[in-house]
Amino acid sequence: MSETTDEYIADARDRMTKSVEATVTNFGSIRAGRASPHLLDRIMVDYYGTMTPLKQLATINAPEARLITVTPFDKGSMGAIEKSIRNSDLGLNPSNDGNIMRLTVPELTEERRRELVKQAKHIGEEGRVGIRNVRRDVMHDLRELKTEGEIGEDEERRAEADLQKLTDEKIAELEGILKGKEAEIMEV
């Protein structure tokens, strides 16, 4: 393969790896029975008319296995934070003493576990779509190189085969991570 196609494949590898990493980060926001500050990563709060991530408005800790504490930097935002957590799909009910908000993480029911597995599968599918989008973009770039005469047809085919192999490898990696997350959620 030429240096040009190697660069495209290397770029695709980097972008696909970032897609896998982003998906793993999103998996962290699905709770699997234990309290984790990452559960609240996706929570957005209407802070004076601007949607702001909760982690920018408060300190979030998990001092115990079934407890998360949220300490807002601005006590005036307590109501907005409480409302955002209550309206989220996490199923948490905040209790607030004016300074600290406590979120007790209840034991998961079988039904809730199944819902969380569906959520994990959805996040996994978004990751797969991201990987396939990278493949599509690079395939397009390779075809343009061939059209412009910078690479030959054989080289384009070889690069496309390598790209497909890379795509299959990254999707398989994502599937393994998803299976692990599903097992973690279903574990009682």
VENFEN-V159746 format. One record per pair of residues at least 24 apart in sequence whose ideal C-beta (glycine too) atoms are under 7 Angstrom apart, sorted by the first residue. I is the first residue (numbers start at 0). J is the second residue. D is the distance in whole Angstrom. If there is no record, write none. Layout:
# VENFEN-V159746
{{I;J;D} {I;J;D}}
This chain:
# VENFEN-V159746
{{0;154;6} {0;157;6} {0;158;6} {1;150;6} {1;154;6} {3;144;7} {3;149;6} {3;150;6} {4;141;7} {4;150;6} {4;154;6} {4;158;4} {7;137;5} {7;140;6} {7;141;6} {7;158;7} {8;158;6} {8;161;5} {8;162;6} {8;165;7} {11;133;6} {11;134;7} {11;137;5} {11;162;6} {11;165;6} {12;165;6} {14;133;5} {15;130;5} {15;133;5} {15;165;7} {15;169;4} {18;126;6} {18;129;4} {18;130;5} {18;133;7} {19;126;6} {19;169;6} {19;172;6} {19;173;6} {22;122;6} {22;123;7} {22;125;7} {22;126;3} {22;173;6} {23;176;6} {25;122;5} {26;119;6} {26;122;6} {26;176;7} {26;180;5} {29;115;5} {29;118;6} {29;119;6} {29;184;7} {30;89;7} {30;104;7} {31;183;4} {31;184;5} {32;107;5} {33;64;6} {34;61;4} {34;63;7} {34;64;6} {34;65;6} {34;66;6} {34;67;5} {34;104;4} {35;61;6} {36;60;6} {36;61;5} {36;67;7} {38;67;7} {38;89;6} {42;83;5} {42;84;6} {42;87;6} {43;83;7} {44;76;7} {44;79;5} {44;80;5} {44;83;5} {45;79;6} {46;76;6} {46;79;6} {53;80;6} {53;83;7} {56;80;6} {65;103;6} {65;104;5} {66;101;6} {66;103;6} {66;104;7} {67;102;4} {67;104;7} {68;99;5} {68;101;6} {69;100;4} {69;102;7} {70;99;5} {112;184;5} {112;185;6} {115;184;5} {116;181;5} {116;184;5} {116;185;7} {119;177;6} {119;180;5} {119;181;6} {119;184;6} {120;177;7} {123;173;6} {123;177;4} {126;173;5} {127;170;6} {127;173;6} {130;166;6} {130;169;5} {130;170;6} {131;166;7} {134;162;6} {134;166;5} {137;162;6} {138;162;7}}
